[in-house]
Amino acid sequence: MSIFNSFLSLVEYIYILFLYVFHYSSIKLANDDNLNTHPVFVLGHPRTGTTLLHSLLALDTERFAICDTFMVGFPHCFLSFEALGKYLFAGILSDTRPMDNMKLHFDLPQEDELGTNLLSGLMVSPYTSLVFMKDEKEYRKYQCFKEGEVDDKELKNWVQSFQKLIWKIRVRDIRTLNKRKGGNVNQMKTPRQLVLKSPCHTGRVKLLLKLYPDAKFVFIHRNPYEVFLSGAHLASTTYGWMFLQSPSDHDLQNYILRQGEILHNEYFECRKYPKILNEGNCAEISFEDLTGDPLKSMHEIYKKLGFDSFDPQVQSSYPMNLQRECIELNGYQRNKFKNVILDDELVATIQNRWKKQFEVLGYSKTFPPNHLQ
């Protein structure tokens, strides 16, 4: 397998050289640091609805480009291998995700951290801890990349891998748009803005703003009890396929709780300073509001971030695409946790360790929550 990957990486390198020689306009546009194309990042702890929010934003295809499932599976070679790869591996994915029955295929938006992790050699991402759970503590520092917790070499590895992935997505987007329009790439001003989602980005706001000063953020939150229950369900249905080391139930519970502490504490700290997060660059939404009225919720997010896709004069296809998706979502069956019982000790642990989430986000500590009763 490593020989196959090395061969594909070599082909990709040759293909990029080809682009530099014969399609330099694409390369030049991808290298252009245009503030209007700085990414939008979906933030939130795993199981808070980040995938749903990401997928709804990605429907705005006139505004946004995405990092899709194929790209993160083959980050070393998707520019040259995409068409052949999708043909060779057609049918390899199940139609839905194992943890929540949401749709799954190569063209759907996916977590960019998966691709960054592969490009970095599995060295500087918290996702590697899902393979080596016994060493999970060693990878916690990569949730936020706080100064003093990681060395310069580790930070450089992640930043270079992340920006390499972003650059390749931008190159692909420029090439795709040019083919779609049938025109000359020299007539294009910029690639589309990227909308990206990886829950670990919730703890990296400061770093992301250093890389992309005009980035925007959408933070989604959910009742902490429901997040824990859904996280435990994710662990039991999905994580086991990744483990090379078998953790105990206590290890998994602690992993979920500690991840919540790290990500939310860092986000709440950034929230205190308007120079970092403010009404101009960050919108917040609850999972309950998003699922209760997705059309209204997306309209509010766009208004806060200054996006004009809902303006009739713009004549964007997004409102119609969103309405169709909302109709389809009406038939979606969410995971139900009504019959799940948490013992008093675990409830008290969640209340204590996730105290800030309950208080800052305004959730009651009563268990079970009313909508689960």
HUTA-V480152 format. One record per residue. N is the residue number from 1. RES is the residue in three letters. NEAR is the number of other C-alpha atoms within 10 Angstrom. Layout:
# HUTA-V480152
n=N res=RES near=NEAR
n=N res=RES near=NEAR
This chain:
# HUTA-V480152
n=1 res=MET near=6
n=2 res=SER near=7
n=3 res=ILE near=8
n=4 res=PHE near=9
n=5 res=ASN near=13
n=6 res=SER near=13
n=7 res=PHE near=13
n=8 res=LEU near=18
n=9 res=SER near=19
n=10 res=LEU near=14
n=11 res=VAL near=17
n=12 res=GLU near=18
n=13 res=TYR near=16
n=14 res=ILE near=13
n=15 res=TYR near=16
n=16 res=ILE near=20
n=17 res=LEU near=13
n=18 res=PHE near=12
n=19 res=LEU near=15
n=20 res=TYR near=14
n=21 res=VAL near=11
n=22 res=PHE near=10
n=23 res=HIS near=15
n=24 res=TYR near=16
n=25 res=SER near=20
n=26 res=SER near=23
n=27 res=ILE near=20
n=28 res=LYS near=13
n=29 res=LEU near=20
n=30 res=ALA near=21
n=31 res=ASN near=13
n=32 res=ASP near=12
n=33 res=ASP near=11
n=34 res=ASN near=15
n=35 res=LEU near=12
n=36 res=ASN near=12
n=37 res=THR near=21
n=38 res=HIS near=19
n=39 res=PRO near=23
n=40 res=VAL near=23
n=41 res=PHE near=23
n=42 res=VAL near=26
n=43 res=LEU near=31
n=44 res=GLY near=27
n=45 res=HIS near=27
n=46 res=PRO near=21
n=47 res=ARG near=25
n=48 res=THR near=25
n=49 res=GLY near=23
n=50 res=THR near=23
n=51 res=THR near=20
n=52 res=LEU near=17
n=53 res=LEU near=23
n=54 res=HIS near=24
n=55 res=SER near=17
n=56 res=LEU near=19
n=57 res=LEU near=24
n=58 res=ALA near=22
n=59 res=LEU near=20
n=60 res=ASP near=19
n=61 res=THR near=15
n=62 res=GLU near=13
n=63 res=ARG near=19
n=64 res=PHE near=19
n=65 res=ALA near=25
n=66 res=ILE near=29
n=67 res=CYS near=26
n=68 res=ASP near=19
n=69 res=THR near=20
n=70 res=PHE near=20
n=71 res=MET near=26
n=72 res=VAL near=23
n=73 res=GLY near=16
n=74 res=PHE near=20
n=75 res=PRO near=24
n=76 res=HIS near=25
n=77 res=CYS near=23
n=78 res=PHE near=22
n=79 res=LEU near=20
n=80 res=SER near=18
n=81 res=PHE near=19
n=82 res=GLU near=15
n=83 res=ALA near=10
n=84 res=LEU near=11
n=85 res=GLY near=14
n=86 res=LYS near=15
n=87 res=TYR near=10
n=88 res=LEU near=10
n=89 res=PHE near=10
n=90 res=ALA near=11
n=91 res=GLY near=11
n=92 res=ILE near=10
n=93 res=LEU near=11
n=94 res=SER near=11
n=95 res=ASP near=12
n=96 res=THR near=12
n=97 res=ARG near=14
n=98 res=PRO near=14
n=99 res=MET near=17
n=100 res=ASP near=16
n=101 res=ASN near=14
n=102 res=MET near=14
n=103 res=LYS near=11
n=104 res=LEU near=16
n=105 res=HIS near=18
n=106 res=PHE near=19
n=107 res=ASP near=13
n=108 res=LEU near=15
n=109 res=PRO near=26
n=110 res=GLN near=25
n=111 res=GLU near=21
n=112 res=ASP near=25
n=113 res=GLU near=24
n=114 res=LEU near=20
n=115 res=GLY near=25
n=116 res=THR near=26
n=117 res=ASN near=22
n=118 res=LEU near=19
n=119 res=LEU near=22
n=120 res=SER near=18
n=121 res=GLY near=13
n=122 res=LEU near=17
n=123 res=MET near=16
n=124 res=VAL near=28
n=125 res=SER near=24
n=126 res=PRO near=22
n=127 res=TYR near=19
n=128 res=THR near=21
n=129 res=SER near=21
n=130 res=LEU near=23
n=131 res=VAL near=19
n=132 res=PHE near=18
n=133 res=MET near=21
n=134 res=LYS near=16
n=135 res=ASP near=14
n=136 res=GLU near=17
n=137 res=LYS near=13
n=138 res=GLU near=14
n=139 res=TYR near=18
n=140 res=ARG near=20
n=141 res=LYS near=17
n=142 res=TYR near=21
n=143 res=GLN near=21
n=144 res=CYS near=23
n=145 res=PHE near=20
n=146 res=LYS near=16
n=147 res=GLU near=11
n=148 res=GLY near=8
n=149 res=GLU near=11
n=150 res=VAL near=14
n=151 res=ASP near=11
n=152 res=ASP near=10
n=153 res=LYS near=10
n=154 res=GLU near=15
n=155 res=LEU near=17
n=156 res=LYS near=13
n=157 res=ASN near=17
n=158 res=TRP near=23
n=159 res=VAL near=18
n=160 res=GLN near=14
n=161 res=SER near=22
n=162 res=PHE near=18
n=163 res=GLN near=13
n=164 res=LYS near=16
n=165 res=LEU near=22
n=166 res=ILE near=21
n=167 res=TRP near=17
n=168 res=LYS near=22
n=169 res=ILE near=23
n=170 res=ARG near=26
n=171 res=VAL near=22
n=172 res=ARG near=20
n=173 res=ASP near=22
n=174 res=ILE near=24
n=175 res=ARG near=18
n=176 res=THR near=13
n=177 res=LEU near=15
n=178 res=ASN near=18
n=179 res=LYS near=12
n=180 res=ARG near=9
n=181 res=LYS near=10
n=182 res=GLY near=9
n=183 res=GLY near=11
n=184 res=ASN near=10
n=185 res=VAL near=19
n=186 res=ASN near=14
n=187 res=GLN near=9
n=188 res=MET near=15
n=189 res=LYS near=10
n=190 res=THR near=20
n=191 res=PRO near=26
n=192 res=ARG near=20
n=193 res=GLN near=22
n=194 res=LEU near=22
n=195 res=VAL near=26
n=196 res=LEU near=27
n=197 res=LYS near=27
n=198 res=SER near=20
n=199 res=PRO near=25
n=200 res=CYS near=23
n=201 res=HIS near=24
n=202 res=THR near=28
n=203 res=GLY near=27
n=204 res=ARG near=21
n=205 res=VAL near=23
n=206 res=LYS near=20
n=207 res=LEU near=17
n=208 res=LEU near=18
n=209 res=LEU near=15
n=210 res=LYS near=11
n=211 res=LEU near=13
n=212 res=TYR near=17
n=213 res=PRO near=14
n=214 res=ASP near=18
n=215 res=ALA near=22
n=216 res=LYS near=22
n=217 res=PHE near=26
n=218 res=VAL near=23
n=219 res=PHE near=21
n=220 res=ILE near=23
n=221 res=HIS near=23
n=222 res=ARG near=22
n=223 res=ASN near=19
n=224 res=PRO near=24
n=225 res=TYR near=23
n=226 res=GLU near=18
n=227 res=VAL near=20
n=228 res=PHE near=20
n=229 res=LEU near=19
n=230 res=SER near=20
n=231 res=GLY near=22
n=232 res=ALA near=18
n=233 res=HIS near=18
n=234 res=LEU near=17
n=235 res=ALA near=19
n=236 res=SER near=14
n=237 res=THR near=14
n=238 res=THR near=14
n=239 res=TYR near=15
n=240 res=GLY near=15
n=241 res=TRP near=11
n=242 res=MET near=14
n=243 res=PHE near=16
n=244 res=LEU near=13
n=245 res=GLN near=14
n=246 res=SER near=15
n=247 res=PRO near=18
n=248 res=SER near=11
n=249 res=ASP near=12
n=250 res=HIS near=8
n=251 res=ASP near=14
n=252 res=LEU near=19
n=253 res=GLN near=17
n=254 res=ASN near=12
n=255 res=TYR near=21
n=256 res=ILE near=18
n=257 res=LEU near=18
n=258 res=ARG near=16
n=259 res=GLN near=19
n=260 res=GLY near=20
n=261 res=GLU near=18
n=262 res=ILE near=18
n=263 res=LEU near=22
n=264 res=HIS near=21
n=265 res=ASN near=17
n=266 res=GLU near=18
n=267 res=TYR near=22
n=268 res=PHE near=17
n=269 res=GLU near=12
n=270 res=CYS near=18
n=271 res=ARG near=15
n=272 res=LYS near=11
n=273 res=TYR near=10
n=274 res=PRO near=11
n=275 res=LYS near=9
n=276 res=ILE near=15
n=277 res=LEU near=21
n=278 res=ASN near=15
n=279 res=GLU near=10
n=280 res=GLY near=14
n=281 res=ASN near=18
n=282 res=CYS near=21
n=283 res=ALA near=21
n=284 res=GLU near=17
n=285 res=ILE near=18
n=286 res=SER near=17
n=287 res=PHE near=19
n=288 res=GLU near=16
n=289 res=ASP near=14
n=290 res=LEU near=17
n=291 res=THR near=16
n=292 res=GLY near=11
n=293 res=ASP near=11
n=294 res=PRO near=21
n=295 res=LEU near=16
n=296 res=LYS near=11
n=297 res=SER near=19
n=298 res=MET near=19
n=299 res=HIS near=15
n=300 res=GLU near=15
n=301 res=ILE near=18
n=302 res=TYR near=16
n=303 res=LYS near=16
n=304 res=LYS near=16
n=305 res=LEU near=17
n=306 res=GLY near=11
n=307 res=PHE near=12
n=308 res=ASP near=15
n=309 res=SER near=19
n=310 res=PHE near=17
n=311 res=ASP near=11
n=312 res=PRO near=9
n=313 res=GLN near=8
n=314 res=VAL near=9
n=315 res=GLN near=11
n=316 res=SER near=17
n=317 res=SER near=14
n=318 res=TYR near=19
n=319 res=PRO near=19
n=320 res=MET near=13
n=321 res=ASN near=14
n=322 res=LEU near=19
n=323 res=GLN near=13
n=324 res=ARG near=11
n=325 res=GLU near=16
n=326 res=CYS near=17
n=327 res=ILE near=10
n=328 res=GLU near=10
n=329 res=LEU near=13
n=330 res=ASN near=9
n=331 res=GLY near=8
n=332 res=TYR near=12
n=333 res=GLN near=10
n=334 res=ARG near=9
n=335 res=ASN near=12
n=336 res=LYS near=11
n=337 res=PHE near=15
n=338 res=LYS near=11
n=339 res=ASN near=8
n=340 res=VAL near=10
n=341 res=ILE near=11
n=342 res=LEU near=13
n=343 res=ASP near=8
n=344 res=ASP near=10
n=345 res=GLU near=9
n=346 res=LEU near=11
n=347 res=VAL near=16
n=348 res=ALA near=14
n=349 res=THR near=12
n=350 res=ILE near=18
n=351 res=GLN near=19
n=352 res=ASN near=12
n=353 res=ARG near=14
n=354 res=TRP near=20
n=355 res=LYS near=15
n=356 res=LYS near=16
n=357 res=GLN near=20
n=358 res=PHE near=19
n=359 res=GLU near=11
n=360 res=VAL near=10
n=361 res=LEU near=14
n=362 res=GLY near=10
n=363 res=TYR near=16
n=364 res=SER near=15
n=365 res=LYS near=19
n=366 res=THR near=10
n=367 res=PHE near=15
n=368 res=PRO near=17
n=369 res=PRO near=15
n=370 res=ASN near=8
n=371 res=HIS near=9
n=372 res=LEU near=13
n=373 res=GLN near=9
